[in-house]
Amino acid sequence: MAEGGSVSYLAGMGVMAGLASGSMGSIWEGERVRLRGIEPGDWESFMRFDQESEDVRSGGLLFQPRSAEGYRRWVAERAAQALQVGVDDFDLAIESLSEGCLVGSIGTHQSDRLAGTFGFGLGVGRPHQRRGYASEAIVLLLRYMFGERRYQKANVGVYAYNTASLELHAKLGFVVEGRRRRAVFMGGRHHDEVLLGLTVEEFTAAHPLPDVTA
C-alpha cells in the first residue's frame, strides 16, 4: 500500500443513505467501513498490502522491501502518536464492517486552517478493492473535515497513470483544476500529476451534513 498515496483502484460509489441522512451513530462509521485509529497489530496487514508494487506506485515512490520488524516499528509509531488538539494532519485505519478486518488507511496532510484547505491520501489493499470501501471512507473523512473542522476545500493530487483514482474522484465530484507536468518518475519515465479540488458546497450538495439540532 502506498504511504500517503492516492487511490490505486476504482471503488464503487456505494455511499449509502445512512451517510446522507442525519441518522447516524458514530460519524466515523458508514454502512461498509468505519475509520479508526491505527493499532500495533495492523502491521501484518500493511506488510501484505505492500507486496503489490502497482498499489505502492500510486503514492509516487516504489520503496525498498521492509523487514517485518520495520513494519512493526513503523505501525507502532503511528499507533502511539498522541492526539493533538487543533492539529488536523492524521492517519486512520479503514476497517470493513462485513469482513471485520483492516482493509486500508486514509490520512490528511497539508491542512491549512487559514486558507481552509487540506489534502488527503488513501489506499485499500488489493484483496479488498472494488467493494466501495474507498468512496465511503473518503465521504466519512470529508464529512468530518467540512462539518467538524470548518475546512472549505479538499485538494488532491493524482498521478496521471492512476486512471482508477481519477475516475473515483470524478464520481465523488472532484473537479480537475490543473496539471503538473513531469511531476514524478515511475516505471522508467516521468508522469504528470493531475490536480483536483472539491469545495464544501460541492460536497454538501451531494452529501448533506447531518442536522445535529434535529
Helices and strands as residue ranges (DSSP letters): H 17-20, E 33-36, G 40-42, H 43-49, H 53-57, H 68-80, E 91-96, E 101-112, E 117-124, G 126-128, H 133-147, E 153-159, H 163-171, E 175-186, E 189-199, H 200-206
